[in-house]
Amino acid sequence: MKKLINDVSAIVPDMLDGLAALNPNLSLLHGGSIVVRADAESAAARGEVALISGGGSGHEPAHGGYVGAGMLSAAVAGEIFTSPSTDSVLDAIRAVAGHAGVLLIVKNYTGDRFNFGLAAEIARAEGIPTEMVIVADDVALTASGDHAGRRGLAGTVLVHKIAGAAAAAGRSLPEVARIAQEVAGGLGTMGVALTPCTVPAAGKPGFELAGNEIEWGLGIHGEPGVERGAMESAEVIVGKLLTKIVGDLSLQAEERVALLVNNLGGTPSSELNVVAGSALRYLASKGIKVERAWAGTFLSALEMAGVSLSLLRVDDERLRWLDAASHTSAWPALSGRVAQVSVRPAPAKPESVTGPTLSREAPLRRAIEAVCACLLEAEPTLTEMDQRVGDGDLGISLSRGARAILGEIDTYPAESTPGAVLRSISATVRRVVGGTSGPLYAVMLVRAAVTLEQSSGPSATASAKAWAAAFSAGVTGLMELGGAHPGDRTMVDALEPSADALQSALASSKETGVALKAAVDAATEGAARTASMHPRRGRSSYVGDRALGHVDPGAHAVALWLAAIAGAYR
């Protein structure tokens, strides 16, 4: 287990200490497990109903991240995935209660219900008006079944927001409680996990998933879900989650909802945005109008990778509460309004071909297709090599370029204009292949194209020597742009000796096939030598001597595609 903690027993106070230190509007009660609004006393004096939530830690930013004007007055944090004690909840009530009273917003877990419920009972006995609302938005579990009841999940945050806005507007305790209860009744949430999570005190994951397995309908404490299945696309996963939620809430076309796309902890923002887009498309296909939508980390399960989706029925009043100002660490600054995405047309490509195109029988086409096939086949090998010494994207980048070239090859100019063909390939590569490889290969192709056109004319069949000169010019252009030289442990260590070998062999009147073999051998030997070179440029320069013993993947790729060209020539 690797976690950025100091002491397993001090995670909660350490975490809350950092949270409060970063937000001057928060304070910690003595003991370090209760976060309160710094202005809680003045809010109570104004007659504002106090809102308290909480539960086990490990769900950050819930619940301390929602403490602030317009949302919670206090949050009570238990140990990781463990309900806080009754006395902790009672301390929070006493700290923030005024004559308007206190509303407890509690997720439907047995420990939370018992401890918050007992604290409410004691508070009422002390003369503090106290109400409690239970949130049970988990649609994965049937409303009636052999279990402890539906669990409270990420939809609880929407209850915090709306009830907090109602309290800030001066609504009475019975009104705020009614509003919160009605919101809880109009909520549905379901989640899916791609990985388990590890409770620090346990030191190992709460369950295991195979490489291609996911867990449907799980809770937020690392407990297994209601079903295990195979990994599927985001579109399919979203469809299954929303089908269950929409069915459970009996949502019909033309109804209005708010959507919450929640990161369970370890899901990158890119995937959350993919899920959000899929969810919006699904709901639009059902005629359900999404009035507000947010994607982010709202209520997590430690580092679990996965998402939950929540839908809330909304009307004009609920939208006003959702839109009301709040000042917390975690509630998003964006309004949640859903934009109509407009996609602008791409500018016309100057490389568009109007004349004859590259024929299927042309030797040049066979060479291009051989290179692409080689790079597609080598993708896993190049990726694995790059993971050892770089960022692991070389195989993916080159295969992406190969697929794009094969997809556009029918639009390339005829073989009688080889320079124009190289320009077209360069245009494809620079558009599709990012990172370092894209511009380097693109400039090499452009420089080679210019050299071909200058030596042979724009519409002449290039000789082997003209191709060799173009190759050398392309390598020079690549070196000028990239700044690498032989010995720096880059693709240049394969390119430069192969270009020299090709020209030398042809100058000695060697047959083209023999000259190509000499170029391939020089590239292969040059790539092999990179394993003993100290990296000074390129992907390996960041790992230093840890790259020693490993062949540079960029140089290895050069040897591969040169061999493919030689094979196509034969």
Backbone torsions as a table, in degrees:
resi	resn	phi	psi	omega
1	MET	NA	128.0	177.3
2	LYS	-124.3	113.6	179.2
3	LYS	-140.8	148.4	-179.6
4	LEU	-83.9	77.0	-179.5
5	ILE	-131.7	166.5	176.1
6	ASN	-97.6	-56.9	-177.9
7	ASP	-139.8	131.0	-178.9
8	VAL	-54.3	-36.8	-176.5
9	SER	-77.0	-10.1	-175.9
10	ALA	-116.7	16.0	-176.2
11	ILE	-59.5	-48.1	-173.6
12	VAL	-64.6	-53.1	178.3
13	PRO	-62.8	-36.1	177.9
14	ASP	-62.9	-43.4	-179.2
15	MET	-63.5	-48.2	-177.1
16	LEU	-70.1	-31.0	176.0
17	ASP	-61.4	-43.3	177.6
18	GLY	-66.2	-41.4	179.4
19	LEU	-59.6	-48.4	-178.0
20	ALA	-68.3	-33.4	-179.9
21	ALA	-65.9	-27.5	-177.8
22	LEU	-90.7	-1.9	-178.2
23	ASN	-138.2	103.3	-178.3
24	PRO	-63.1	-12.7	-179.8
25	ASN	-86.2	4.1	-179.7
26	LEU	-116.1	154.4	173.2
27	SER	-137.1	157.1	175.5
28	LEU	-110.2	135.7	172.1
29	LEU	-75.4	158.2	178.5
30	HIS	-55.1	132.7	-177.2
31	GLY	109.2	-24.2	169.8
32	GLY	78.2	12.9	179.6
33	SER	-115.3	5.1	-178.7
34	ILE	-126.6	121.9	177.3
35	VAL	-100.5	131.4	179.7
36	VAL	-130.4	157.2	172.1
37	ARG	-64.0	135.4	178.5
38	ALA	-63.3	-27.4	-179.6
39	ASP	-101.7	27.2	-175.7
40	ALA	-59.6	-39.2	-177.8
41	GLU	-66.2	-43.6	-179.8
42	SER	-68.8	-34.0	176.3
43	ALA	-64.6	-42.2	178.0
44	ALA	-65.0	-38.0	-180.0
45	ALA	-66.1	-28.5	178.0
46	ARG	-76.6	-5.5	-180.0
47	GLY	88.9	22.1	-178.7
48	GLU	-85.5	131.1	175.1
49	VAL	-62.6	133.3	178.7
50	ALA	-88.5	138.1	177.8
51	LEU	-113.0	131.2	179.2
52	ILE	-128.6	134.5	172.2
53	SER	-136.7	-173.1	-180.0
54	GLY	151.7	-162.2	-176.4
55	GLY	145.2	-162.2	177.5
56	GLY	-64.4	151.2	175.4
57	SER	-79.5	177.7	-175.9
58	GLY	98.4	-0.5	-178.1
59	HIS	-110.7	18.1	-173.5
60	GLU	-55.5	142.1	14.3
61	PRO	-80.6	-5.7	173.0
62	ALA	-69.0	137.9	6.6
63	HIS	-112.9	-16.8	-177.6
64	GLY	-62.7	-26.9	179.8
65	GLY	-68.3	-12.4	-179.7
66	TYR	-107.2	13.4	175.5
67	VAL	-85.5	127.2	179.8
68	GLY	156.9	171.0	-179.2
69	ALA	-57.1	130.0	179.5
70	GLY	93.6	-7.2	176.1
71	MET	-136.7	-118.0	-174.5
72	LEU	-83.8	149.4	173.0
73	SER	-89.0	-28.3	-179.7
74	ALA	-158.0	154.8	173.8
75	ALA	-133.8	135.3	-177.8
76	VAL	-108.7	122.3	-175.2
77	ALA	-107.2	123.8	171.4
78	GLY	-88.6	-177.1	172.8
79	GLU	-65.6	173.1	-176.5
80	ILE	-55.5	121.3	177.5
81	PHE	57.9	27.1	-178.6
82	THR	-129.5	131.0	-179.5
83	SER	-58.7	141.9	173.5
84	PRO	-67.3	160.6	-178.6
85	SER	-73.4	160.8	176.5
86	THR	-57.9	-42.0	-177.0
87	ASP	-66.5	-34.3	177.3
88	SER	-64.6	-43.9	178.1
89	VAL	-62.3	-41.7	-179.7
90	LEU	-64.5	-39.3	176.7
91	ASP	-61.0	-40.3	179.0
92	ALA	-65.0	-42.4	179.2
93	ILE	-59.6	-48.6	-178.2
94	ARG	-63.4	-31.2	-176.0
95	ALA	-73.2	-30.9	-172.0
96	VAL	-117.6	-5.7	-175.1
97	ALA	-73.7	139.2	169.7
98	GLY	-122.6	-167.1	-177.6
99	HIS	-67.4	-19.0	179.3
100	ALA	-75.4	-19.4	175.9
101	GLY	98.7	-173.7	-172.3
102	VAL	-134.6	137.9	171.2
103	LEU	-112.8	126.6	175.1
104	LEU	-96.9	126.5	177.2
105	ILE	-108.6	113.5	-166.7
106	VAL	-124.7	132.5	174.1
107	LYS	-77.6	147.6	-171.1
108	ASN	-79.7	74.3	169.4
109	TYR	-123.5	143.6	-170.9
110	THR	-55.0	-48.3	-178.1
111	GLY	-62.4	-41.3	178.9
112	ASP	-65.1	-44.8	-179.9
113	ARG	-59.6	-44.7	-176.8
114	PHE	-66.1	-49.5	-174.3
115	ASN	-72.4	-42.8	176.7
116	PHE	-68.3	-37.4	-179.4
117	GLY	-65.7	-42.7	178.5
118	LEU	-67.0	-39.4	177.5
119	ALA	-62.0	-39.1	177.9
120	ALA	-63.6	-40.4	179.7
121	GLU	-62.6	-44.3	-180.0
122	ILE	-66.9	-41.0	-179.7
123	ALA	-62.3	-43.1	178.6
124	ARG	-63.1	-37.4	177.9
125	ALA	-65.3	-24.9	177.5
126	GLU	-86.7	-0.2	178.1
127	GLY	93.7	11.5	178.5
128	ILE	-95.0	115.5	178.7
129	PRO	-60.1	120.9	-174.2
130	THR	-139.7	130.2	174.7
131	GLU	-123.5	161.3	-179.8
132	MET	-137.5	133.9	176.4
133	VAL	-118.0	130.7	179.2
134	ILE	-99.7	131.0	177.8
135	VAL	-105.6	124.5	-179.4
136	ALA	-136.6	73.6	-170.8
137	ASP	-94.9	5.7	-175.9
138	ASP	-77.5	107.1	-178.2
139	VAL	-85.4	-5.1	179.0
140	ALA	-66.7	-28.6	178.9
141	LEU	-98.8	139.6	178.2
142	THR	-65.9	152.2	-178.2
143	ALA	-61.7	-32.7	176.7
144	SER	-125.6	125.1	-178.3
145	GLY	-174.5	178.1	-177.2
146	ASP	-84.2	69.0	179.3
147	HIS	-156.1	176.7	-175.3
148	ALA	-81.2	10.6	-179.6
149	GLY	105.7	161.7	178.7
150	ARG	-61.1	140.9	-176.9
151	ARG	-84.0	157.1	172.1
152	GLY	-88.5	128.5	-175.7
153	LEU	-124.4	-152.8	-171.6
154	ALA	-64.4	-23.5	177.7
155	GLY	-58.2	-20.1	178.3
156	THR	-56.0	-31.8	-179.0
157	VAL	-63.1	-34.7	177.0
158	LEU	-67.7	-32.2	174.4
159	VAL	-65.7	-43.7	176.4
160	HIS	-55.2	-45.6	-174.4
161	LYS	-66.1	-48.7	-175.6
162	ILE	-71.5	-44.3	178.6
163	ALA	-65.1	-37.3	178.2
164	GLY	-63.7	-39.9	178.0
165	ALA	-66.7	-39.2	178.6
166	ALA	-64.5	-40.6	178.9
167	ALA	-66.1	-41.7	179.6
168	ALA	-64.8	-26.2	179.1
169	ALA	-81.3	-1.6	175.9
170	GLY	92.4	12.8	178.2
171	ARG	-67.2	151.8	-178.2
172	SER	-74.9	166.3	179.9
173	LEU	-58.5	-46.8	177.7
174	PRO	-60.6	-37.5	179.3
175	GLU	-67.8	-45.7	-179.4
176	VAL	-63.0	-41.6	178.6
177	ALA	-62.8	-42.3	179.5
178	ARG	-63.5	-45.7	179.9
179	ILE	-60.2	-45.5	-179.6
180	ALA	-62.5	-41.9	-178.9
181	GLN	-66.3	-38.3	179.4
182	GLU	-68.7	-38.1	176.5
183	VAL	-63.5	-44.8	179.0
184	ALA	-59.5	-34.9	179.3
185	GLY	-74.0	-18.0	179.8
186	GLY	-101.7	17.8	-174.9
187	LEU	-108.0	146.9	170.3
188	GLY	-144.9	135.4	-178.6
189	THR	-138.6	142.9	170.7
190	MET	-148.9	144.7	-176.7
191	GLY	-126.1	167.1	175.4
192	VAL	-141.4	135.9	-178.7
193	ALA	-109.1	137.5	174.4
194	LEU	-96.9	-22.8	177.4
195	THR	-142.6	160.5	171.9
196	PRO	-80.3	-176.0	173.9
197	CYS	-129.5	164.1	-175.6
198	THR	-118.9	116.2	173.5
199	VAL	-72.5	125.2	-174.8
200	PRO	-52.9	-41.2	-178.1
201	ALA	-67.4	-27.9	179.6
202	ALA	-82.3	-37.3	176.3
203	GLY	79.4	2.4	178.0
204	LYS	-148.4	157.2	-177.1
205	PRO	-60.1	151.5	-179.3
206	GLY	-73.2	-22.7	175.1
207	PHE	-155.9	174.0	-178.2
208	GLU	-120.9	143.8	175.7
209	LEU	-128.5	135.6	174.2
210	ALA	-68.9	168.1	-174.6
211	GLY	-56.6	-30.6	-177.1
212	ASN	-112.3	18.8	-177.7
213	GLU	-105.4	149.9	171.7
214	ILE	-133.2	159.3	-177.4
215	GLU	-114.1	121.1	-178.1
216	TRP	-93.5	139.4	168.2
217	GLY	69.1	35.1	-179.4
218	LEU	-85.2	166.1	176.3
219	GLY	-86.6	-157.2	-175.1
220	ILE	-115.3	17.2	179.8
221	HIS	-117.9	19.0	179.7
222	GLY	81.0	2.5	178.9
223	GLU	-75.7	146.0	-179.3
224	PRO	-58.8	159.4	-178.8
225	GLY	-89.8	-156.9	-176.6
226	VAL	-93.5	-13.5	-177.7
227	GLU	-161.2	145.5	176.5
228	ARG	-115.6	138.7	-177.8
229	GLY	-149.2	-176.9	-179.0
230	ALA	-82.0	151.1	176.0
231	MET	-61.9	138.0	179.6
232	GLU	-133.6	175.5	179.7
233	SER	-67.7	159.2	178.5
234	ALA	-57.8	-39.6	-178.2
235	GLU	-61.0	-42.4	-179.1
236	VAL	-70.0	-44.1	-179.8
237	ILE	-60.7	-46.9	179.5
238	VAL	-61.0	-42.6	179.6
239	GLY	-59.5	-42.3	-179.8
240	LYS	-67.8	-42.5	179.1
241	LEU	-62.6	-48.1	-175.9
242	LEU	-71.8	-31.9	176.0
243	THR	-59.1	-42.6	178.9
244	LYS	-66.5	-44.5	-177.9
245	ILE	-67.4	-47.3	-179.9
246	VAL	-60.2	-41.8	178.5
247	GLY	-65.6	-41.5	-178.5
248	ASP	-65.4	-38.6	180.0
249	LEU	-85.3	-5.2	-177.3
250	SER	55.3	42.8	179.5
251	LEU	-72.3	138.9	-179.8
252	GLN	-117.0	163.6	175.9
253	ALA	-55.7	144.9	-179.8
254	GLU	80.0	-6.2	176.2
255	GLU	-74.5	158.4	-174.1
256	ARG	-111.6	138.0	-177.3
257	VAL	-139.8	162.0	164.4
258	ALA	-109.5	141.8	-176.2
259	LEU	-117.4	133.7	175.3
260	LEU	-122.5	117.3	175.6
261	VAL	-101.5	109.9	-169.3
262	ASN	-111.2	129.4	174.9
263	ASN	-79.0	125.0	178.5
264	LEU	-75.9	-2.8	172.7
265	GLY	141.9	-46.3	-173.1
266	GLY	-114.4	20.2	-177.9
267	THR	-96.8	126.1	-179.6
268	PRO	-67.9	156.8	-178.4
269	SER	-59.7	-33.8	179.5
270	SER	-59.0	-42.0	-179.5
271	GLU	-72.3	-34.6	176.2
272	LEU	-61.2	-40.3	179.6
273	ASN	-68.1	-36.1	174.8
274	VAL	-61.3	-45.5	179.8
275	VAL	-63.7	-42.3	-179.9
276	ALA	-61.0	-44.9	178.6
277	GLY	-61.2	-42.4	178.7
278	SER	-63.4	-40.8	-179.2
279	ALA	-65.1	-42.6	179.6
280	LEU	-64.3	-39.6	177.7
281	ARG	-65.6	-41.9	179.4
282	TYR	-60.6	-49.1	-176.9
283	LEU	-65.3	-37.5	176.7
284	ALA	-62.4	-37.4	-179.9
285	SER	-66.8	-22.2	178.1
286	LYS	-94.4	0.6	-179.7
287	GLY	76.5	14.1	179.8
288	ILE	-89.9	127.2	-174.3
289	LYS	-89.7	119.7	178.3
290	VAL	-89.4	107.1	-178.0
291	GLU	-81.5	-35.6	177.5
292	ARG	-141.6	146.6	178.5
293	ALA	-151.0	139.6	176.2
294	TRP	-135.8	147.9	173.7
295	ALA	-131.4	131.7	-179.8
296	GLY	168.6	-167.3	177.3
297	THR	-97.3	109.1	-177.2
298	PHE	-110.8	-43.1	179.7
299	LEU	-150.6	106.3	-168.9
300	SER	-104.1	176.9	172.8
301	ALA	-128.6	72.3	-175.3
302	LEU	55.3	-123.9	-175.2
303	GLU	-100.9	17.4	-178.1
304	MET	-59.1	129.9	172.9
305	ALA	-85.2	131.0	-178.3
306	GLY	151.8	-179.3	-178.4
307	VAL	-140.4	159.1	163.7
308	SER	-127.1	149.5	176.3
309	LEU	-116.2	136.5	177.5
310	SER	-125.2	138.4	172.5
311	LEU	-121.9	137.8	176.4
312	LEU	-128.4	126.2	171.4
313	ARG	-62.4	135.0	-179.8
314	VAL	-129.6	154.8	169.8
315	ASP	-131.7	-172.8	-176.7
316	ASP	-61.8	-38.3	-179.5
317	GLU	-65.8	-46.6	180.0
318	ARG	-63.3	-36.0	176.9
319	LEU	-63.8	-38.0	176.9
320	ARG	-63.2	-39.9	177.9
321	TRP	-66.3	-41.7	179.3
322	LEU	-65.3	-33.5	-178.7
323	ASP	-82.6	-13.8	-176.5
324	ALA	-62.5	148.6	-178.1
325	ALA	-64.6	142.8	172.8
326	SER	-143.7	152.5	-176.4
327	HIS	-129.4	86.5	-178.6
328	THR	-131.9	172.1	178.8
329	SER	-74.9	-28.0	-165.7
330	ALA	-117.4	-24.4	-178.6
331	TRP	-67.0	131.7	-172.6
332	PRO	-63.5	146.7	179.4
333	ALA	-74.8	-27.1	-179.9
334	LEU	-66.1	149.4	-176.0
335	SER	-70.8	-21.6	-176.2
336	GLY	88.7	-2.5	177.8
337	ARG	-68.0	140.6	-174.3
338	VAL	-93.8	126.2	-178.8
339	ALA	-88.1	153.0	169.6
340	GLN	-89.3	108.6	-174.6
341	VAL	-72.3	126.7	176.5
342	SER	-109.3	129.4	-179.4
343	VAL	-105.8	117.2	-179.3
344	ARG	-77.1	145.2	177.0
345	PRO	-67.2	144.2	178.4
346	ALA	-69.9	147.4	177.4
347	PRO	-64.1	151.8	179.7
348	ALA	-62.8	143.1	-178.6
349	LYS	-85.2	126.8	178.0
350	PRO	-67.4	-16.9	-178.0
351	GLU	-84.1	3.8	-177.3
352	SER	-57.2	138.0	-176.3
353	VAL	-101.5	133.0	178.1
354	THR	-111.5	-18.6	-178.4
355	GLY	-95.2	-155.3	179.6
356	PRO	-60.1	150.3	-179.9
357	THR	-115.0	171.4	-174.7
358	LEU	-62.7	120.1	-176.7
359	SER	-75.0	156.5	-177.8
360	ARG	-69.3	-23.0	-177.0
361	GLU	-93.3	-4.6	-174.8
362	ALA	-66.1	133.8	176.1
363	PRO	-56.3	-36.8	179.0
364	LEU	-61.7	-41.0	178.4
365	ARG	-64.7	-41.3	179.3
366	ARG	-60.6	-39.2	178.9
367	ALA	-66.2	-42.2	179.0
368	ILE	-62.2	-46.1	-179.4
369	GLU	-65.0	-35.1	177.7
370	ALA	-65.2	-41.6	177.8
371	VAL	-62.1	-45.4	-178.5
372	CYS	-63.5	-43.9	179.1
373	ALA	-61.8	-40.5	178.7
374	CYS	-61.4	-45.4	-178.3
375	LEU	-68.8	-35.1	176.9
376	LEU	-65.4	-42.7	179.8
377	GLU	-66.8	-34.8	-175.8
378	ALA	-84.1	-2.1	-175.0
379	GLU	-51.4	-52.6	-177.9
380	PRO	-63.1	-38.0	179.4
381	THR	-64.1	-47.6	-179.6
382	LEU	-65.2	-36.6	178.0
383	THR	-63.7	-46.1	179.6
384	GLU	-63.0	-42.2	178.1
385	MET	-62.1	-41.9	-177.5
386	ASP	-70.8	-28.5	177.5
387	GLN	-66.1	-27.1	-179.6
388	ARG	-75.6	-33.2	-171.3
389	VAL	-126.8	-2.8	-176.2
390	GLY	-145.0	-144.7	-177.5
391	ASP	-100.3	4.2	170.6
392	GLY	81.3	11.7	-173.6
393	ASP	-107.2	0.8	-173.0
394	LEU	-62.5	-49.9	-179.3
395	GLY	-59.8	-40.6	-180.0
396	ILE	-66.1	-43.5	-178.5
397	SER	-64.1	-47.2	-178.0
398	LEU	-68.2	-35.8	177.6
399	SER	-70.0	-33.8	175.9
400	ARG	-63.1	-42.6	176.6
401	GLY	-63.7	-40.6	179.8
402	ALA	-62.7	-42.7	179.2
403	ARG	-64.2	-40.1	-179.9
404	ALA	-65.4	-41.9	179.2
405	ILE	-62.9	-44.9	178.5
406	LEU	-63.6	-32.5	179.4
407	GLY	-73.4	-22.2	-176.3
408	GLU	-112.5	-1.0	-171.8
409	ILE	-61.2	-30.1	179.8
410	ASP	-69.1	-12.7	179.5
411	THR	-99.1	-4.2	-178.0
412	TYR	-72.7	154.6	-179.1
413	PRO	-62.8	167.6	-178.2
414	ALA	-66.1	157.8	-178.5
415	GLU	-64.3	-15.5	177.7
416	SER	-72.0	-10.9	176.7
417	THR	-124.2	70.9	-174.2
418	PRO	-61.2	-32.8	177.4
419	GLY	-61.8	-41.2	178.6
420	ALA	-66.1	-34.5	176.8
421	VAL	-62.4	-45.6	179.3
422	LEU	-63.7	-37.8	176.5
423	ARG	-61.3	-40.6	-179.8
424	SER	-66.6	-41.6	177.1
425	ILE	-62.5	-42.2	178.7
426	SER	-59.5	-41.3	179.3
427	ALA	-63.0	-41.0	177.4
428	THR	-62.4	-47.3	-176.4
429	VAL	-63.9	-46.1	-176.3
430	ARG	-68.5	-24.1	178.5
431	ARG	-80.9	-33.0	-169.7
432	VAL	-103.5	-35.7	-173.8
433	VAL	-100.3	114.3	178.6
434	GLY	-91.9	-149.2	178.4
435	GLY	62.5	-145.7	-179.6
436	THR	-89.4	-39.7	-173.6
437	SER	-63.2	-39.5	-175.9
438	GLY	-55.9	-59.5	-178.5
439	PRO	-65.4	-31.7	-179.8
440	LEU	-67.5	-46.7	177.7
441	TYR	-66.8	-36.8	-179.4
442	ALA	-64.6	-43.0	-179.5
443	VAL	-69.4	-35.1	177.8
444	MET	-62.8	-41.7	179.6
445	LEU	-67.1	-41.9	179.9
446	VAL	-64.7	-45.9	-179.6
447	ARG	-63.3	-39.7	177.7
448	ALA	-64.3	-39.4	179.2
449	ALA	-62.2	-45.5	179.4
450	VAL	-60.7	-43.2	-179.3
451	THR	-64.9	-41.0	176.9
452	LEU	-59.9	-45.6	-177.1
453	GLU	-67.0	-34.0	-179.9
454	GLN	-74.0	-34.2	-175.9
455	SER	-87.0	-33.4	-174.0
456	SER	-114.8	-8.0	-174.2
457	GLY	85.5	157.9	-174.3
458	PRO	-68.5	-18.2	-173.1
459	SER	-130.8	32.5	-179.7
460	ALA	-115.7	150.9	175.3
461	THR	-73.1	124.1	-174.6
462	ALA	-78.5	141.2	175.5
463	SER	-79.4	167.7	177.9
464	ALA	-59.1	-41.1	179.5
465	LYS	-65.3	-35.2	177.6
466	ALA	-66.3	-40.1	176.8
467	TRP	-63.9	-41.9	179.7
468	ALA	-62.9	-41.9	178.0
469	ALA	-64.0	-39.5	178.9
470	ALA	-64.5	-41.4	178.3
471	PHE	-60.5	-47.0	179.4
472	SER	-61.8	-41.1	178.4
473	ALA	-64.6	-38.9	178.2
474	GLY	-63.0	-42.3	178.3
475	VAL	-63.4	-40.7	177.7
476	THR	-61.5	-43.6	177.8
477	GLY	-61.4	-41.0	178.8
478	LEU	-63.3	-42.3	179.9
479	MET	-65.9	-37.7	179.4
480	GLU	-65.5	-42.0	-179.9
481	LEU	-71.2	-45.1	-174.7
482	GLY	-83.3	-22.1	179.1
483	GLY	81.0	3.3	-179.0
484	ALA	-90.4	153.1	177.9
485	HIS	-133.3	164.5	176.2
486	PRO	-54.0	136.5	-178.3
487	GLY	97.4	-10.1	179.8
488	ASP	-84.3	-3.5	-179.7
489	ARG	67.1	64.7	176.4
490	THR	-141.3	-174.0	176.8
491	MET	-61.7	-22.3	178.3
492	VAL	-59.5	-30.8	-178.7
493	ASP	-68.0	-16.1	171.7
494	ALA	-101.1	-35.9	-175.9
495	LEU	-69.1	-49.7	-173.1
496	GLU	-64.1	-46.6	178.1
497	PRO	-67.3	-31.3	179.4
498	SER	-70.4	-39.7	177.8
499	ALA	-64.5	-41.5	178.0
500	ASP	-64.5	-42.0	-178.7
501	ALA	-65.0	-38.5	-179.9
502	LEU	-64.7	-47.9	180.0
503	GLN	-65.1	-40.0	-178.8
504	SER	-64.8	-42.7	-179.1
505	ALA	-65.7	-41.8	179.5
506	LEU	-69.1	-34.7	177.7
507	ALA	-66.5	-25.8	178.0
508	SER	-90.2	16.5	177.2
509	SER	63.9	27.5	174.8
510	LYS	-74.5	149.8	176.2
511	GLU	-62.4	155.9	-177.1
512	THR	-59.0	-43.6	179.9
513	GLY	-61.0	-41.0	178.2
514	VAL	-66.2	-41.5	178.9
515	ALA	-63.6	-40.0	178.5
516	LEU	-64.4	-39.6	177.7
517	LYS	-62.7	-39.8	178.1
518	ALA	-62.0	-39.5	178.6
519	ALA	-65.1	-43.0	179.8
520	VAL	-63.9	-45.0	179.7
521	ASP	-61.2	-42.0	179.8
522	ALA	-64.2	-40.1	178.8
523	ALA	-66.2	-42.2	-179.8
524	THR	-62.8	-44.3	179.0
525	GLU	-66.9	-40.2	178.5
526	GLY	-63.3	-40.6	177.6
527	ALA	-64.1	-42.5	-179.8
528	ALA	-61.0	-37.1	-179.0
529	ARG	-65.3	-23.2	-178.3
530	THR	-64.0	-21.6	-178.5
531	ALA	-63.6	-24.0	-179.2
532	SER	-105.4	7.3	-178.0
533	MET	-93.6	140.5	170.8
534	HIS	-76.1	125.0	-175.3
535	PRO	-72.1	128.5	177.5
536	ARG	-117.1	-16.7	178.1
537	ARG	-140.3	168.3	172.2
538	GLY	77.9	-169.6	-172.1
539	ARG	-59.4	-34.4	-173.8
540	SER	-80.1	-12.4	-176.7
541	SER	-64.5	-21.3	-178.9
542	TYR	-80.9	-19.5	-178.8
543	VAL	-103.3	-6.6	174.7
544	GLY	61.5	-136.9	-174.7
545	ASP	-69.9	-8.5	175.0
546	ARG	-65.7	-16.2	178.2
547	ALA	-81.3	-14.3	-177.4
548	LEU	-61.6	137.5	-178.1
549	GLY	95.2	-8.7	180.0
550	HIS	-117.3	131.6	177.4
551	VAL	-68.6	139.5	177.0
552	ASP	-63.7	124.5	-176.2
553	PRO	-65.4	-32.5	178.2
554	GLY	-64.9	-41.1	177.4
555	ALA	-66.8	-39.8	178.6
556	HIS	-61.8	-40.1	179.0
557	ALA	-62.1	-38.8	178.3
558	VAL	-59.9	-46.1	179.7
559	ALA	-61.6	-36.8	180.0
560	LEU	-65.2	-49.8	-175.1
561	TRP	-74.9	-25.8	172.6
562	LEU	-66.2	-40.3	176.6
563	ALA	-63.4	-35.8	178.1
564	ALA	-65.2	-39.8	177.7
565	ILE	-64.0	-44.0	179.5
566	ALA	-62.2	-40.2	178.5
567	GLY	-64.9	-39.5	179.0
568	ALA	-66.5	-36.0	178.8
569	TYR	-64.5	-41.7	179.0
570	ARG	-63.2	NA	NA
